[in-house]
Amino acid sequence: KWRFTRIKGFTGQMQHHGRVFADGVHHHRIVEFKYAQGAKPGLGGHLLAAKAGEEVAKLRGSVPFVSLFSPFPFHSTYSVEDHSKHLDWVETINPTALLAVKVSTPHDVDMVAIGSYYAGAHIIHLDGSYGGTGAAPEIAKKNIAMPIELAIPKVHKFLEKEGVRDRVTLIASGGVRTTDDIAKAIALGADGCVLGTTDLVGLGCTRCSNCEGGPSGRGCPWGLTTTDVELQEWVQPDWAVQRLDNLYSAMQYRLRDILRQLGLSSVTELRGRTDLLRYIGKEEAE
């Protein structure tokens, strides 16, 4: 059985329209193929020219300070069979690597998940709507992908029906912000969650929405999402690590408290326990 919580001290590499070489894949514990993002499914990526400086251009093999548009599809992957060949390539180079697939949450997300499993994926990463993103149009952020709360149980139950649920790790992201969100996602059927915006807030993000440039044209004024060397000096590695350590320690404490209140001794006991969830209507929530 593959369990994400058993992986310690890992490094990972995500493949998404960038330059990926065999020597890089060889050293990673996890290699993730990012096929879609919940906040902008089917739209690909857009990195503005101001942020595509010398360092980024070197990594991406592009011209400095020219906007980078990443088309949505992998042009070498148009079927499950093509996807399987990608995974086989990574497995040949690094037999011990865990293979992850990040997908959005379309209406047939259960079929996407089972196809990814049979193609050879160890980890299925579901990314729902309401997640953070950069230059995606507003209409895409909350109107295309399925909310993660609907996608998780759909995939979890289908994998159980197929008899393969304990052979694959299901990770959720996209709109997961708090410890309570994490507990809810696990109760719906996920094995774990990935946070993004929460980490940024923990590092001092003020949610000013100037990630891509803002009035100065230099990006995040706190140095979190900028490629400007001077602004990056605002974030010192030791300070940032301590902030994130504090954040996750607090979240761990809260998760333990939730488990205690539910009479559970392990987070694995919470997986799929939808009977412990209760719908709160608008009037009751207020």
N, C-alpha and C positions, 0 to 999 in steps of 0.2 A: 504494500500500500504506500502511496505517496502522500506525505503530509507536509504542507508548507511550514508548519511550526517546528519541524525537526531540522530545518536548514539553519545552520549557524555560521556566521562569519563568511557569508557568500558575497560574491560580486556578480553583477548581471550585465547583460548587453541586450539592448532592444534594437531590432532591425526595423527601420521604417524609412525607406527611400534614401538612406544615407549610404556611406561607403563602409561596407563590412568585409573584413578580410579574414582569412583562415587563421592567421596568427593571433588575432583578437579573440575569435571564437574559442580557440584552444584553451584560454586561460579562465574562462568564466564558468561559474556553477549553474547559472540560469541564462538561457538565451530566449528572448521573447520576440515573437513576430507580431508587430502591431498592424493589424489589418484595418482597424477602424477605431475612432474615438467617439464616445457617447455624445459629447457636446457638438460634434460636427460630422456625423456619419455620412460617408459618400462625398465629402468635400475636399479631402486631402489637407495639406498644410500650406501655410503662408508665413514666411519670415520676412519682415520688412527690411529694406535696404540698410536702414540706420543700425540695425542689430546684426547684420551679416558682415562683420568686420574681418580683419586679417585672420584672426584665430579661427573664426567660424568657417571662413572660406577655405582654410587649409584642411579642416576636418571634413568639409563637405565636397571638396574638389571643385570649388566654384570661383567666380570672380568677386573680389572684395566689394562690399557696399553696393551690391545688386540684389534686388528682391528675389527670394527663392520660393518658387511654387512647387510643391510636391504633389503630383497627381494622386488621386485616391487609390487606384488599383496597383498592385504589383503586376507589372506587365508580363511577368513570367508565371503568374498564378491566376488561373481562371477556373480551376476545378479542385476538388478534394485530392485528386491524383497529383496535380501540380504541387499542391500544398505538402503532400506527403513526401515528394521529392526534395523539397526545401528542408524538411525535418530530417530526412535521411542524410542529406549533405552535412548538416550540423552534427548529427550523431556519429557520422564517419570520422569527422575531425576531432570531436570531443565526446567519446562514448559515455562519460560520466555526467555530462551536463543535463539539467532538467530542461525540457522543451516547453515553453509557454506560448500561448496564443491569446492575444488581446483582441477582442471583438466588441462591436457595439451591440445594441439590444433591439434588433428588428422583430417583427411579429413571429418569425420562425426561428428565433434564437435557439430554441431547443434542438432544432435540426442542425444548426451551425455548430453547436457544442458537441453533439454526438459525432458529427463528421470530423471535427478537430481531434476528438479522442481516437477514432479509428485511423486517423492519419498518423498518429503517433505522439500526440501532445500529452504531457504529464500534468500540465496546469492549464486550466481554462480561465481566462481573466475577462469577466463581464464588465463593461464600462457603460453605465446607464446615462440618461440625460441628467441635466442639472449639475454636471461636473464643470470644473474650471477649464478655461481655454484662453488662447491669445486673441488672434485676429479673426475668429469665426463670426459670421453674420448673426445678428440677434435672433433672426427667425429660426435659425438652425439649433440654437442652444437648448430650447425647451419644447420644440414642436416636431421633432423627427424621431429620435430614439425613444424606446420604452423606459419608463422610470425603473430604476434598479429594483425597487420593491416588488415589481411585477415579474421582472425577468428571473430573479433568483429562484423562487419556488417553481417556476415553469421548467427551468433547466434541471433543478435538483430532482423533481419528481420524474422527469423523463429519463434522466440517467439511472434513477432507481428502477424504473420500469424496464430499462434495457439490461439491468443487472450489472452495471459497471460503475455505480456511484463511488464505491470504495477504492476504485482503481485510478481515480483522477482527483486532483485538487481543484476546488472551485473558489475563485477569488473574486470579490466584488469591489467596484469603485464607481464614482460618479454620483455626487450628492451625498456621499458619506462624510460627515463632518465631525460628529461627536462620538463619545463612547457609547451612548445610548443607540446611535445609528449603527455602530458596529455590532452591538448585541442583537439588535433587530435583524440585521443582515444575516447573522449566523443562525438565529432562530428560524429564519426563512429558508435556510439551506446552504449557506455559504460556509466554507472552511475558514475564511479570513477575509480581510479587507485591505485595500490600498488607499492611503490618504495622500492628498496633494495640497489643496488649498489650506487645510488645517496646519500643515507643516509651515507654509508661508506665513500664516498668522502667528504661529509660534515663534517665528524668526523676526517678527515685527511688522509684517505687512499691515498696512492701514486700509486696504481695500479701496484705494483711490482710483483704480482702473487706469493707471498710467503705465501699465506693464510694457506696452509696445512703443511708447515714446513720450507722450504727455507734452506739456508746453515746452519743455527744454529740448525735446527730440532725442534725449539720451536714454530714455527708458526709466525703469523703476528708480525713484529718488532715494530708496533705501538700499539700493545695490543688490537686491535679491534676484531680479529677473532681467538684469541689464548686462550688456557686453562692454559697457564703458569701464575702462580700467580704473579710473579715479573713483567712480561710484562703487565699484566692487570692494574698495578698501574699507567701506563702511561695515562690511560683514567679515569679522575675523573668525577663522575656522574654530578655534577653541571655544570662543563665545557661542558660536552657532551650535556646536555639538552639545554644549551644556544646556542651552535652551531646549533643544529637541529631547535631550535626556530627561529634563524636567517635565516636558509635555507628556512624553510617553510613560513616565513613571506615574504621573497623575492619572492618565487614562487607564493604566493597568490597575491602579488602586480602585478606580471607579468600576471597572469591569468585574473585579473580584467581589465588590460589594453587591453588584447586580446578581452575580451567581449565588452569593450567600443568601440573598433575599428570595431567590427562586428555589433554594434547597439543592443546588447543584455543586459538585466538588471539582468539576473540570469544564473548561470551555468546550471541549469536544462533546460533552453531554448536552450542550445547548443546541447543537446543529440539528436543524429540521424540526425543532420543537415549536411548531406553529400554534400548538394548543396553549402555549404560555403567552401568546400575543393577544391583545385586546384592541379592537378598533375604538378610537376616540373620535366622536363626532365633533362638529364645529362648536356646538353649544357647550359640550362638556369640556372641550379644550380651552374655551374662554373662561 
